Amino acid sequence: MEVTADGCPVEVYLLLPAAGEPEIVHGALAPGASILELGCGAGRVTHPLVALGHPVVAVDDSAAMLAHVRASTVCARIGELDLGRTFNAVLLGSHLINTAVDGDRSAMLAAARRHLGPSGRLIVEWHPPSWFDSVGSGQGGAFGEVGVVLSDVVREGDLLSATVRYSARGRSWSQEFTCRCLELETVLTSADLVFDRWLTADRTWFTARARGGG
Ligand SMILES: C[S@@+](CC[C@H](N)C(=O)[O-])C[C@H]1O[C@@H](n2cnc3c(N)ncnc32)[C@H](O)[C@@H]1O
């Protein structure tokens, strides 16, 4: 079984359907806007974005994930990425910004920043503070044919650790993770970015732009 460096089972990401993410991203952008997708996985969001007319460059550090992506791909750590070009939008989804490793977050945001065109937008999916307050063991649901259940939720300061268990086709996988509750303005300012707007009413998606950008 292939598992990424951050513990994502590749088979699970091949079975999980998109759940509205491509439409949120598409709705925030001009038709045909170019997108740099950071942490694309197996292309769950990439493929619908391409179908919606966006040229996407999809980045992941898992070759096993990228083998399934039908778009232009780059196998790299996000923080080390330097493609020497900019995009209309940089997509940082899947709550990657909530990493507990502050240096990784800074490096990811710096990479996003250097790939943003003058009027480009960074599109982020994050866990807002309200999620940290409300999330608990036993929560989950069905996503396509994949059952998802959270367990072993432990809070310690601004960190939250948990295990997510996936089940499908008579098999199961589990992934442990730790994430950090963030003060958004501080995080964006330190990356030379400014908040732009919320994309969803639950404030799990937002856009940011380069400070001084259009
Ligand atoms: C939770 S999965 C989500 C995949 C995809 N965004 C989706 O929604 O289906 C996170 C992906 O990000 C990748 N990833 C995490 N941290 C990364 C990093 N620092 N550099 C490159 N890829 C990373 C993992 O390999 C994995 O494929």
The ligand as a Gaussian input file, in Angstrom:
#p B3LYP/6-31G(d) Opt

LIG

0 1
 C       -4.586000      15.326000       2.222000
 S       -3.825000      15.012000       0.674000
 C       -4.887000      15.975000      -0.372000
 C       -4.672000      15.808000      -1.834000
 C       -5.543000      16.714000      -2.708000
 N       -5.317000      18.123000      -2.411000
 C       -7.005000      16.388000      -2.536000
 O       -7.731000      17.237000      -2.007000
 O       -7.428000      15.308000      -2.944000
 C       -2.356000      16.013000       0.826000
 C       -1.387000      15.896000      -0.332000
 O       -0.412000      16.899000      -0.188000
 C        0.869000      16.345000      -0.358000
 N        1.795000      17.139000       0.460000
 C        1.699000      17.416000       1.773000
 N        2.707000      18.210000       2.174000
 C        3.477000      18.432000       1.070000
 C        4.664000      19.175000       0.838000
 N        5.252000      19.874000       1.816000
 N        5.179000      19.184000      -0.408000
 C        4.577000      18.500000      -1.411000
 N        3.436000      17.779000      -1.248000
 C        2.892000      17.750000      -0.011000
 C        0.754000      14.900000       0.075000
 O        1.733000      14.097000      -0.558000
 C       -0.664000      14.562000      -0.365000
 O       -0.712000      14.039000      -1.660000

